[in-house]
Amino acid sequence: MTPKKKDKNLIKITHDLWIQMKYVESIKKAKQEVTQRNANEKV
């Protein structure tokens, strides 16, 4: 029965990592959009 708990922890870690990746992706996208906007305003 103990392996089940380990699996649950693994799933949680994977889930947390997935959330972190999504978060980082959205930040990168937002930064790119801001950079693009600034470039457009300078022209």
C-alpha positions as CSV (number, residue, x, y, z in Angstrom):
1,M,0.0,0.0,0.0
2,T,2.9,2.4,0.5
3,P,3.8,2.8,-3.2
4,K,0.4,4.5,-3.7
5,K,1.4,7.4,-1.5
6,K,4.7,7.8,-3.4
7,D,2.8,7.9,-6.7
8,K,0.5,10.6,-5.3
9,N,3.6,12.7,-4.3
10,L,5.1,12.2,-7.8
11,I,1.8,13.3,-9.4
12,K,1.7,16.4,-7.2
13,I,5.4,17.2,-8.0
14,T,4.7,16.8,-11.8
15,H,1.6,18.9,-11.5
16,D,3.5,21.7,-9.7
17,L,6.2,21.6,-12.3
18,W,3.6,21.8,-15.0
19,I,2.0,24.8,-13.4
20,Q,5.4,26.5,-13.0
21,M,6.2,25.9,-16.7
22,K,2.8,27.4,-17.7
23,Y,3.5,30.4,-15.4
24,V,7.0,30.9,-16.9
25,E,5.6,30.6,-20.4
26,S,3.0,33.3,-19.8
27,I,5.5,35.6,-18.2
28,K,7.8,35.2,-21.3
29,K,4.9,35.9,-23.6
30,A,3.9,39.0,-21.6
31,K,7.5,40.3,-21.7
32,Q,7.6,39.8,-25.4
33,E,4.4,41.7,-25.9
34,V,5.6,44.6,-23.8
35,T,8.9,44.6,-25.8
36,Q,7.0,44.6,-29.0
37,R,4.7,47.4,-27.9
38,N,7.7,49.5,-26.8
39,A,9.4,49.0,-30.1
40,N,6.3,50.0,-31.9
41,E,6.0,53.2,-29.8
42,K,9.6,54.2,-30.4
43,V,9.1,54.1,-34.2
